[in-house]
Amino acid sequence: MRSRDDDYLFSKFSLSDAIRAQGEAVIKEIDGYDRDYILNASVDDLCDHLEEKFWMNPLTIKREEAYIKSEGETEIDVSQDRMRAISDRSRPFYIKGTYVTFAVPFEGDKELLFCQPSSFTLSPPRAKVANNELIISYNEPDPKPEKIKKEFESTIADISKYAGNVNRDIAPFNEGLRKKIKDRVEWRRQKILKDKGFVQALGYPIREIPDAPKTYTVPDVRKKVVIQKPVATTAAFVPEPALDIENYEAILKIISSMVVVMERSPRAFVKMNEEDLRQHFLVQLNGHFEGQATGETFNFEGKTDILIRTEGRNIFIAECMYWDGEKSLLSKIDQLLGYTSWRDTKTAILVFNRNVDFGSVVSKIPETAKKHENFKRQLDYDAETGFRFIFHQNNDKNRELILTVLAFDIPRK
């Protein structure tokens, strides 16, 4: 006999309505951010935070971890048992019986246990939900282990089936969540920039409202650990020119094409040092950027190996190095970060190798880069001996730069 106070699962709310509400909550949160905050914050960090916050965690019923939580004697009302001769069934009639309570751990969003999926039956499973466990109790006047075990296993199988239906329904939402968030963030950023340009074009001064709120906070009703919302200033955002990704790729392609030259004329490069090799890259780059590519140009806190400036701004910075172990690459990343101002977002490190095992050098580059304290993430990059990363500036985690590391095996004697 099942305990009467057990709750029906997967029947209290509509799962489709819950998914729709979750999507609307994402848009509401993004649209509620302060305008300058959303312009100053790292887009990817903000997307990480929102994706983790609004991700609908699928249900996993850990049936193999089920255990008996408690057992013992109990009073059982048998007044409605027609097999018993009871004169007055209008009042409870108690006899001694036995109770046993099972607990089954689960993972995922607890709220999903109460949502009805698109595929369901008219007799949903029943259980209590306490913390991260399903509680299923049985009260029996004359307990039979085989009967209780069979009923319990049937109930768990039914719950697991429902959980699978729920997970199938939320999968499309989760798969499209990152794109939904990023599209909305980018849309709002573009709208804000367009609005700023429109207001500036009117030619009238803007008077700030005293005591106007600078931040927007949405209460987190879903009690879960999420990636911390990125900290960013709400000071007025000033847009700056940046090198677009197409030109960045074009610059890297010009640099990479030098490898072909080295392979065709290895004798010319055997005795070249780092400075001589750099000059060959500069010749090619100046041919495409009208003499604006320079070597050893002073920039921010030091001198960088290759720098391309246009209209007085740095649009590309690169450092050259010979591979001399992991420390040499970490030191070069430090050096590059010391050279870049917050306007510089596209950078590169050219790694020249004259060691015998070039494959070993290539394999160590990504694992070494990830050890740097300013490393944020690795990006997909279609190059056999090249890697792309996101790093943040020394004093501001929201000021990100793209670092592409290209490795070249230099001819040797």
N, C-alpha and C positions, 0 to 999 in steps of 0.2 A: 504494500500500500504506500503510494507516494505521499509525502507531506503536503498538506493542503495549502500551506502558505508559500509554496514555490511559485515563481513568476514565469509567465510565458516569455520565451525569447523570440527575437526576430519578428515582432508583430506590433510594437508600440508606435513606431514612426515609419514613414515612407523613406526608403533609402534614396530614391531618385530625388526627393525633395531635399534631403540632407546634402547630396552631392551638389545640387543647384545652389543651395545656400552657401556651401563652402566656396564655390566659385565666385559668388557675389561678395563674400567676405574678403577674398583676395583683392578684388578690384577696389572695394571700399577702403581697405588699408592703404593701398598704393596711392589712391587719390587723396587720402587724408594727410599725407606727409607734407611738411613745409616745403615750399617751392625750392628754396636754396639748398635745403638738406638733400633733396633728391638729385639736384645737379652736382653737389659736391661729393656725395657718397659714391663709393665704388659700386658699379652696376652689378658685377658678379658677386660681390660680398652681400649686397642687398638681396639678390636673387637667391643666394644660398640660405640666407636667413628666412625668407618668405617661403621657399620651397619646403624647408624643414618644418616650419610652423604649420603650414596648411596641408602637408602631406597626410593622406588618409592611410594610416598604418594597417596593413592587411591582418586578418585574424589567423592565428596559429593555435589550434587546440592540441595541447601536449598530452594526448591520451596515454602515452607510454609512461608519463610521470604521475598518473593518478594514484591516489593513496586514500586510506581510510582516516578521516580527520577525527572522528569520535564515534563511540558506540556505548550502549548501555541499556538500562531498563527505562520504560516510559509508560504513561497511562494512555490507552488507546480507546477512543469512543467507538463502540461497535453498535450503536443504537440503530443504524440504518443497514446493518448486515441482515438480510432476509433469511440467511441460513441459521440465524440464532433466534431462539424463542424468547422474545422480549415483549413484555406486556405493554409498556408505555414507550413508544418510539418518539414521543414529543420532547423527551428529556434525554440528555446524554447518559450513556451507560458505559462506564469505564471498566476495562480489565487490564491486567498487567501484560505488557508486551515488550518487544525489543526494537530499538532503533539503531540505525547505522547511517553515518554521514560520510559521503565520498567528496573529495576535493580534486579538481582537475585544473592544473595551471594552464594559463593561456597567455599569448602575446598579441599585441595590437591595440587599436583604439577600443576601449570598453564600450563606448557609445554605439559602435557598430553591432553589438550583440542585441540591441533593441530595435534595429532597423530592418524593415521587411524588404528583402531583395526582389528582383523581378521574377524569380522562380521560387515559388513557395507552396506549401500545402495548407489545408484548413486545420491541421493539428500540429502546430509548431511545438518544438521541444520545450521542456520546462526545467528551470534551474534558477538558483539565486546567484547573483554576481557580487562577490566580495573581494575588493582589491583586485588582484590579478588571478583569481581563482573562480571556477564554477563550483557551486555547492549543490550537491544532489543528495537528498535524504529519503530514507525509507523507514516506515513504521510497520512492524508486523507482529500480530498476536502469536503466530506460530511460524517463525522465520525459516525459510528454506534457502540455503546458500545458492543452489543452482538457479533458482527462480530469480533471486535478487541480482545475481551476477549477470544473468542473461538480459534482464531488463535494463540494468545499468549500462552494459555494453551497447545495447540497442539505442539508448538515449544519447550516448556519446557519439555513436556513428551518425545519428540524425543531426546532432549539433555540428559535427564536422562537415557534413554535407551542406548544411545551411551556410556555414562559414565559407565554404568554397564558392557558393553562389554569390555571397557578398563580395568576396575578393574579385570575382570576375566582373562584377558591376562597377567596382571602384577603379579597376585597372586602367580604363581609358582616361579617367580624370587624372590619375597620378602620372601617366605617360605624357600627358599634354600639359601638366602643371608648369614645368620649367618654361616652356615656350609662352604659355599664357602670361606668366609673371613678367618675363623679359620683354615681351611685346608691349605690355601695358606700361612698364617702367620707361622703355624707350619712347613710347608714344607720348607719355606725360612730359618727359625731358624735352622732346621736340616742341611740344605745345607751349611749354613754359618759355623756351628760348624764342619762339615765334611771338609770344605775347610781349616779352621784354622788348623785342625789336619794334613791335607795333606801338607800344607806349612811348618808346624813345622817339619814334618818328613824329609823334604828335607835337613834340617840342615844348611841353610844359613840365615844370618840376613836379616831383612826386612827394607828397607830404605823408610821412609815416604816421600811422595811428599809434598814439601812446599806449603802452601796456598791452599791445597786441601779442597774442601767444606766438611763440617761436617754434614750438614743437607740437606734435600730435601723438597722442598715445591711445592705443586701442586695448581694452582689457582682454587678457588672454584667458578665455573661458575653458580652453582645452589644456588641462593640467599635464604638460609634457615638457621635457627638456628640449630646448631648441637652440640652434646656433645663435649666438648673441647678435643682436641688431648692430650693424656697423656704426661706429661713432663718427660723425661728420659735422663740420661746422654749418651753421645756418646763416653765416655771413653772406653778403651779396656775392653771387657767382659771377665771375668775369670770364666769358668764353675766350679761348686762345686758339690760334691756328694750330693744326696738327698735320703731320704727314699721313696721308691716307694709306690704307693697307695695300692698295695696288702699286703705288710708287715704292712702298717699303719692299714689297716682293720683287719689284724690278731692280732695286739696288742690290738686293741679295743675289739675284740671278746674275747680275754683272760680276759680282765678286766670285760667285761659284764658277763662272765661265773661265776664270783664270786657271782653274785646275786643269782644264783641257789644254791650255797653253803650256803648263808645266809638264804635262804628260807627253806632249809632242816634242818639247825641247828640254829634256831633263838636264842636259849638261849646263845650260845657261843658268840653272837655279841651284845647282849643287852647292856652291860656295856662298850663296846669298845669306846675309843675316836678316834679322827681323825688319830692320829699317829699309833695306833694299827691297825686300818682298812687299812691304807696305807701299813703296813708291810705284810698283807695278799696278797695284790696285787703284791708287790715286789717279794714274794716267787714264785708266778706263773710266773711272767715275767722273772725272773732269770732262771727258769727252761727251758725257751725257747730261751733265749739270752745269754747263757753261762756266767752267773754272771755279766753281764754288766749293769743291771738295778739297779740303786742306789737311795736312798732317801736322801733328804737334801744335795744334791751335789751342790757345788758352781758353778754357771754358769752365765757368763756375769756380771750383776749388782746385783745379789742376790743369794738366795738359792731356789731351786725348789723342789717340793715334790717327783716327780718321773722323773728320767732322764735316758735315754738309750743312751749310747755312743758306737760307734764302730769305730775302727781305729783312735781314738782320736777326733772324731767329734760327736756332738750331733745330733741324728737322731730322737729323740722323747722326748718331754717335756710335763709333765702333772702336774696339780695342784689339790689338794683335798680341799673341803670346806663343811661345814654344811650350809644349807640354812638358812639365816637370813634376808630375804627380798631382794629387788632389789639392794640396795646399796652393799650388800655383794658380789653379782655376779659381778657388775661393778668394785668393788675394786679388786676382784680376777683377772679379765681380765687385769686391770692395772698392777697388780703384775706379771702376766704371760708375758706381753709385755716387762716389765722391765728386765725379765730374758733372753729373746730370743735375740740372735745375728742374723745377717742377714742370716746366714746359716740355721737356724732352720725354717723349713716350715711346720712341722706337730706337732700339739699340741692338748691338751685335758684338759678339766676341769671336774672333777668328783664331782657331787653335791650330798651330802648325806642329806637325809631328815628324820627327826623324828617328823615332824609336822603331825597333823591329816589329813589335806587336801592335799594329795600328788598331786592330779589332778590340784589343783590351782597352785602349785609350777611349774609343768610341763608347764602349759599354759603361765606362766609369763616369762619363759626363753627366747623364741625368741624375745618378745617385749622388754625385758630388754637389750638383746645383741645389738639390733638395735639402742639403745640410745647412745651407746659408739661412741666417735668421730672417732675411727679408723675402725669402721664397714664399709664394702664395699658392701657385698651382702650375702644373704642366699642361700645355696645349697640344692638340694633335698637330703634327707637322710632317708632311710627306717628303721626307728626305732621309736617305740611307745613313748619312753621316752628319745629320743636323738635328737640332732639338730646339723647341720653343717653350719659353716659360713666362710667367707673370711674376714680377717682383714689385715691391712697394718702395717708395722713396724712404730715405733714412728717418725723416721726421714726420711722415704722414702716411698712414696705411691706406688712405683713400686715393693717394696719388700713385697710380700704377704705371709701370713701364713694361713694354714687351722686350724680352731679351731672347734673341736667336743666337745659338751657339753653333757655328759651322766648323767642322774639323777637316783638315786637309793633310794628306800624307805627302810630305815634301821630298823631292828626289834627294838621295844621299849617295855618297861615294860607294 
